[in-house]
């Protein structure tokens, strides 16, 4: 990384670390800027909460947990996924500064896509590249705004290519299972997504 780019990344990192945001907002570092994001609408929050409860039951006794509202950190980049799975004994896997989990400990991330073109581009394109670059093994998109609702499960990240080699995409109402990792066999069903959007 050229010196100028490295300095810029450090400035962004320091600015992000000291942000004092009002309740209901979160900030992420992505693609060379800090992005301020409001919390999603009620339908978004309900899907996240249903998924978290189901994941907690699935992960019981595995030494993993489902997290919400915490940062995932990779090379001076920071994201706050809607949900992610990481070790339950978190102390060892938090970054030195305590700002979030090291991406290397995160085995699955989930984003529930919010309305609006910019939100959709963030989750479908920018975060897809970012999570693959960080080597996160499974990325799940729950997307009300793709046709009448779809669930996409991305696996086999290629960090250098910033892409996932494998994808399963199904409409709401079709059960899809996580194919690998500590969440293997967990099914995302209509009980989590809600019915197809009309």
C-alpha positions as CSV (number, residue, x, y, z in Angstrom):
1,X,0.0,0.0,0.0
2,X,1.5,3.4,-0.9
3,X,2.5,5.6,2.0
4,X,-0.3,8.2,1.2
5,X,-3.0,5.4,1.2
6,X,-1.6,4.0,4.4
7,X,-1.7,7.4,6.1
8,X,-5.3,8.0,4.9
9,X,-6.4,4.6,6.2
10,X,-4.8,5.4,9.6
11,X,-6.6,8.8,9.7
12,X,-10.0,7.2,8.9
13,X,-9.3,4.5,11.6
14,X,-8.5,7.1,14.3
15,X,-11.6,9.2,13.3
16,X,-13.8,6.1,13.4
17,X,-12.5,5.0,16.8
18,X,-13.5,8.3,18.5
19,X,-16.9,8.8,16.9
20,X,-19.6,9.5,19.5
21,X,-22.9,8.6,17.8
22,X,-26.4,9.1,19.0
23,X,-28.5,6.1,19.7
24,X,-29.9,4.5,16.6
25,X,-26.8,5.0,14.4
26,X,-23.7,3.0,13.7
27,X,-20.6,3.8,11.6
28,X,-18.5,1.6,9.4
29,X,-15.3,2.1,7.4
30,X,-15.7,0.8,3.9
31,X,-14.1,1.6,0.6
32,X,-12.1,4.5,1.9
33,X,-14.7,6.4,3.8
34,X,-16.7,6.4,7.0
35,X,-20.3,5.6,6.5
36,X,-23.0,6.6,9.0
37,X,-26.0,4.2,9.0
38,X,-29.3,4.5,10.8
39,X,-30.9,1.4,12.3
40,X,-33.2,-0.4,9.9
41,X,-37.0,-0.4,9.8
42,X,-39.2,-2.6,12.0
43,X,-39.4,-5.4,9.5
44,X,-35.6,-5.5,9.3
45,X,-35.2,-5.6,13.1
46,X,-37.8,-8.4,13.4
47,X,-36.0,-10.6,10.9
48,X,-32.7,-10.0,12.7
49,X,-34.2,-10.9,16.1
50,X,-35.9,-14.0,14.7
51,X,-32.7,-15.2,13.2
52,X,-30.7,-14.5,16.3
53,X,-33.1,-16.5,18.5
54,X,-33.0,-19.4,16.1
55,X,-29.2,-19.3,15.8
56,X,-28.8,-19.2,19.6
57,X,-30.8,-22.4,19.9
58,X,-28.7,-24.0,17.1
59,X,-25.4,-22.9,18.6
60,X,-26.2,-24.0,22.2
61,X,-23.3,-26.0,23.6
62,X,-21.0,-25.4,20.5
63,X,-18.8,-22.7,22.1
64,X,-20.1,-20.2,19.5
65,X,-22.6,-17.3,19.8
66,X,-24.6,-15.0,17.7
67,X,-23.7,-11.3,18.1
68,X,-25.6,-8.1,17.2
69,X,-24.5,-4.5,17.4
70,X,-20.7,-5.2,17.6
71,X,-17.9,-4.3,15.2
72,X,-16.0,-6.7,13.0
73,X,-12.5,-5.4,12.4
74,X,-10.1,-6.3,9.5
75,X,-7.0,-4.3,8.6
76,X,-8.3,-0.9,9.7
77,X,-11.7,-1.6,8.2
78,X,-14.7,-1.8,10.5
79,X,-18.2,-3.1,9.9
80,X,-21.2,-3.6,12.1
81,X,-23.1,-6.6,10.6
82,X,-26.8,-7.1,11.4
83,X,-25.6,-10.4,12.9
84,X,-22.5,-12.6,13.1
85,X,-21.3,-15.8,14.6
86,X,-18.0,-15.9,16.6
87,X,-16.6,-17.7,19.6
88,X,-18.6,-17.4,22.8
89,X,-15.5,-16.9,24.9
90,X,-14.9,-13.6,23.3
91,X,-12.0,-12.1,25.2
92,X,-9.3,-13.9,23.2
93,X,-10.8,-12.8,19.9
94,X,-11.6,-9.1,20.5
95,X,-9.2,-6.6,19.0
96,X,-6.4,-5.2,21.3
97,X,-8.3,-1.9,21.6
98,X,-11.5,-3.7,22.4
99,X,-13.4,-2.1,19.5
100,X,-14.7,-5.4,18.1
101,X,-14.1,-8.9,17.0
102,X,-11.1,-9.7,14.7
103,X,-12.6,-10.8,11.4
104,X,-10.5,-14.0,11.5
105,X,-12.7,-15.2,14.4
106,X,-16.0,-14.6,12.6
107,X,-17.4,-17.6,10.9
108,X,-20.6,-16.2,9.5
109,X,-22.1,-12.7,8.8
110,X,-25.7,-11.8,8.0
111,X,-27.0,-8.7,6.5
112,X,-30.7,-8.0,6.2
113,X,-31.0,-5.6,3.3
114,X,-32.7,-2.3,4.0
115,X,-34.8,-0.3,1.4
116,X,-33.1,2.1,-0.9
117,X,-30.6,1.8,-3.7
118,X,-27.6,2.8,-1.6
119,X,-28.4,0.3,1.1
120,X,-28.8,-2.4,-1.4
121,X,-25.5,-1.6,-3.1
122,X,-23.8,-1.6,0.3
123,X,-24.9,-5.1,1.3
124,X,-25.1,-6.8,-2.1
125,X,-21.8,-5.4,-3.6
126,X,-19.5,-3.5,-1.2
127,X,-19.9,-5.7,1.9
128,X,-19.8,-8.8,-0.3
129,X,-16.3,-7.7,-1.5
130,X,-15.3,-6.6,2.0
131,X,-16.3,-9.8,3.8
132,X,-14.7,-11.9,1.1
133,X,-11.5,-9.8,1.4
134,X,-11.5,-10.5,5.2
135,X,-11.9,-14.2,4.5
136,X,-15.2,-14.6,6.4
137,X,-16.3,-18.1,5.4
138,X,-20.1,-17.6,5.1
139,X,-22.0,-14.4,4.1
140,X,-25.8,-14.6,4.2
141,X,-28.1,-11.9,2.6
142,X,-31.7,-11.7,3.6
143,X,-33.2,-9.4,0.9
144,X,-36.8,-8.2,0.8
145,X,-35.9,-6.1,-2.2
146,X,-34.7,-8.9,-4.6
147,X,-37.7,-9.9,-6.6
148,X,-40.3,-10.9,-3.8
149,X,-37.6,-11.7,-1.3
150,X,-34.5,-14.0,-1.5
151,X,-32.0,-15.5,0.8
152,X,-28.4,-15.8,-0.6
153,X,-25.8,-17.9,1.1
154,X,-22.2,-17.1,-0.1
155,X,-19.3,-19.4,0.7
156,X,-15.7,-20.1,-0.3
157,X,-14.2,-16.6,-0.1
158,X,-11.3,-15.6,-2.3
159,X,-9.7,-12.8,-0.3
160,X,-7.4,-11.8,-3.2
161,X,-10.3,-11.8,-5.7
162,X,-12.7,-10.1,-3.2
163,X,-15.4,-12.6,-4.1
164,X,-17.2,-15.7,-3.0
165,X,-16.8,-18.7,-5.3
166,X,-20.1,-20.4,-4.3
167,X,-23.6,-19.0,-4.0
168,X,-27.0,-20.5,-3.2
169,X,-29.9,-18.1,-3.8
170,X,-33.5,-19.1,-3.0
171,X,-36.8,-17.3,-2.8
172,X,-38.5,-16.6,0.5
173,X,-40.5,-19.7,1.5
174,X,-37.8,-22.1,0.3
175,X,-35.6,-23.5,3.1
176,X,-31.9,-23.1,2.7
177,X,-29.2,-24.6,4.9
178,X,-25.8,-23.2,5.8
179,X,-23.4,-25.7,4.1
180,X,-20.3,-25.4,6.3
181,X,-18.7,-24.2,9.5
182,X,-20.1,-24.1,13.0
183,X,-23.5,-23.2,11.7
184,X,-23.6,-26.1,9.2
185,X,-27.1,-27.5,8.9
186,X,-28.9,-24.4,10.3
187,X,-31.9,-23.8,8.1
188,X,-33.1,-20.3,7.1
189,X,-36.9,-20.7,6.7
190,X,-40.0,-18.6,6.2
191,X,-40.3,-18.5,10.0
192,X,-37.2,-16.2,9.9
193,X,-37.6,-14.2,6.7
194,X,-41.3,-13.8,6.8
195,X,-43.5,-14.5,3.8
196,X,-42.7,-13.4,0.2
197,X,-43.0,-9.7,-0.1
198,X,-45.9,-8.6,-2.3
